[in-house]
Amino acid sequence: MKKREFLGLAGGLLGIAGVARWMLGVWGQREPNPAEPQPQFAIAKSEAEWRQILSPEAFRVLRQQGTERAGSSPLDHEQRAGTYECAGCDLPLFASETKFNSGTGWPSFYAPLANAVETQVDRSLLIPRIEVHCRRCGGHLGHVFDDGPKPTGKRYCMNGVALKFIPV
């Protein structure tokens, strides 16, 4: 393969990856499966109650497992000391000390606070991923991957609209 062909192929693949990333913001939500047992959470509200307290975008992400568009959250660039809480129930989830710039366009952390989040397998795309949700209200926060920095090697890639930043 000639260098020109290789560069053309690589550029095409990067373009496809960019479009796929954009589409995740539109199509990345999954419908609940009625056949799956639904977990019980300490804070449980009806769909109407959640819609009353959340913005439409926060509802789509937290309650319908959606994904916000990469680069759309100001929390991705937040650098002050503080705590990141669940936008649905105010449970503290992440400390600013564990935040890092992953270059993905979403706020990323290498570790959650103790007893803050739970995980489950998300099979909504071709490749199974590990979904992260709030332990108290079950709100969808994002996904965790094994390509983060030390000391954990984890990247908790969170939707900014699912979080509230509380500065110290």
C-alpha positions as CSV (number, residue, x, y, z in Angstrom):
1,M,0.0,0.0,0.0
2,K,1.4,3.4,-1.0
3,K,1.7,6.2,1.5
4,R,-1.0,8.2,-0.3
5,E,-3.5,5.3,-0.2
6,F,-2.7,4.7,3.5
7,L,-3.2,8.4,4.4
8,G,-6.5,8.4,2.5
9,L,-7.7,5.3,4.3
10,A,-6.6,6.6,7.7
11,G,-8.4,9.9,7.0
12,G,-11.6,8.1,6.0
13,L,-11.5,6.0,9.1
14,L,-11.0,9.0,11.3
15,G,-14.0,10.7,9.5
16,I,-16.2,7.6,10.1
17,A,-15.1,7.6,13.8
18,G,-16.0,11.3,14.1
19,V,-19.5,10.7,12.6
20,A,-20.0,7.7,14.8
21,R,-19.1,9.7,17.9
22,W,-21.6,12.5,16.9
23,M,-24.3,9.9,16.3
24,L,-23.8,8.5,19.8
25,G,-25.1,11.8,21.1
26,V,-28.3,11.2,19.0
27,W,-28.6,7.4,19.0
28,G,-26.6,6.4,22.1
29,Q,-29.6,6.0,24.3
30,R,-31.2,2.7,24.9
31,E,-34.8,1.7,25.8
32,P,-35.3,-0.2,29.0
33,N,-35.9,-3.9,28.5
34,P,-39.1,-4.9,30.3
35,A,-37.8,-8.5,30.5
36,E,-34.8,-7.4,32.6
37,P,-35.5,-7.1,36.3
38,Q,-35.4,-3.4,37.3
39,P,-33.2,-2.6,40.2
40,Q,-34.6,-0.7,43.2
41,F,-33.0,2.5,44.3
42,A,-33.2,4.6,47.5
43,I,-34.7,7.5,45.4
44,A,-37.4,6.4,43.1
45,K,-39.6,8.9,41.1
46,S,-42.1,8.5,38.3
47,E,-41.2,9.6,34.8
48,A,-43.3,12.7,35.3
49,E,-41.6,13.6,38.5
50,W,-38.1,13.2,36.9
51,R,-39.2,15.4,33.9
52,Q,-40.3,18.1,36.4
53,I,-36.9,18.4,38.1
54,L,-34.5,17.7,35.2
55,S,-33.9,19.6,32.0
56,P,-34.9,17.7,28.8
57,E,-31.2,16.9,28.1
58,A,-30.5,15.8,31.7
59,F,-33.7,13.6,31.6
60,R,-32.6,12.0,28.3
61,V,-29.1,11.2,29.7
62,L,-29.9,10.3,33.3
63,R,-33.3,8.5,32.8
64,Q,-33.0,7.2,29.2
65,Q,-29.3,6.3,29.1
66,G,-28.6,8.9,26.5
67,T,-25.2,10.4,25.7
68,E,-24.5,14.1,25.4
69,R,-22.6,15.4,22.4
70,A,-18.8,15.3,23.0
71,G,-17.3,18.7,23.9
72,S,-20.7,20.2,24.9
73,S,-20.2,20.2,28.6
74,P,-18.4,23.1,30.4
75,L,-17.6,20.6,33.1
76,D,-15.1,19.0,30.8
77,H,-12.9,22.2,31.3
78,E,-13.7,22.7,35.0
79,Q,-10.4,22.9,37.0
80,R,-11.5,24.3,40.4
81,A,-11.4,22.2,43.5
82,G,-14.8,20.7,44.5
83,T,-17.1,17.8,44.2
84,Y,-19.2,16.5,41.3
85,E,-22.7,15.4,42.4
86,C,-25.4,13.5,40.6
87,A,-27.7,16.0,38.8
88,G,-30.7,13.9,39.7
89,C,-30.3,13.4,43.5
90,D,-27.3,15.4,44.6
91,L,-25.2,12.4,45.8
92,P,-21.5,13.3,45.8
93,L,-19.9,11.1,43.1
94,F,-16.4,12.3,42.2
95,A,-13.8,14.5,43.8
96,S,-12.0,17.1,41.6
97,E,-8.6,15.5,42.6
98,T,-9.5,12.5,40.5
99,K,-10.5,14.5,37.4
100,F,-8.1,14.4,34.4
101,N,-8.2,15.6,30.8
102,S,-8.9,12.5,28.7
103,G,-9.2,14.3,25.4
104,T,-12.5,12.6,24.8
105,G,-14.7,15.7,25.2
106,W,-16.4,14.4,28.3
107,P,-15.5,15.0,32.0
108,S,-13.3,12.1,33.0
109,F,-12.2,10.7,36.4
110,Y,-9.9,7.9,37.5
111,A,-12.0,6.9,40.5
112,P,-15.4,7.6,42.0
113,L,-16.0,8.4,45.7
114,A,-16.6,5.4,47.9
115,N,-20.1,3.9,47.7
116,A,-21.2,6.5,45.1
117,V,-21.6,4.6,41.8
118,E,-22.6,1.1,40.6
119,T,-21.9,-0.5,37.2
120,Q,-23.6,-2.9,34.9
121,V,-23.0,-4.3,31.4
122,D,-24.4,-2.1,28.6
123,R,-25.1,-4.0,25.4
124,S,-26.8,-1.2,23.5
125,L,-23.9,-1.0,20.9
126,L,-22.1,-3.8,19.1
127,I,-19.4,-4.0,21.8
128,P,-20.5,-4.4,25.4
129,R,-19.4,-1.6,27.7
130,I,-19.6,-1.0,31.4
131,E,-22.3,1.5,32.3
132,V,-21.9,3.7,35.4
133,H,-25.0,4.8,37.3
134,C,-25.7,6.7,40.5
135,R,-26.0,4.3,43.4
136,R,-28.8,6.3,45.0
137,C,-31.2,7.2,42.1
138,G,-30.0,4.9,39.3
139,G,-29.3,7.8,37.0
140,H,-27.1,6.9,34.0
141,L,-23.8,8.8,34.3
142,G,-21.6,7.4,31.5
143,H,-19.2,4.5,31.1
144,V,-16.0,3.2,32.6
145,F,-13.0,2.0,30.5
146,D,-9.6,0.4,31.3
147,D,-7.5,3.1,29.6
148,G,-7.2,5.7,32.3
149,P,-4.2,7.0,34.2
150,K,-2.5,5.6,37.4
151,P,-3.3,4.8,40.1
152,T,-6.4,2.9,39.0
153,G,-6.0,2.7,35.2
154,K,-9.7,3.5,34.9
155,R,-11.4,6.2,32.9
156,Y,-14.8,7.1,34.2
157,C,-16.1,9.0,31.1
158,M,-19.1,10.9,32.4
159,N,-21.8,13.0,30.8
160,G,-21.5,16.5,32.1
161,V,-25.2,17.1,32.1
162,A,-25.6,14.2,34.6
163,L,-23.3,16.0,37.0
164,K,-23.4,19.2,39.1
165,F,-20.1,20.8,40.2
166,I,-20.0,22.1,43.8
167,P,-16.9,24.3,44.3
168,V,-15.1,24.2,47.6
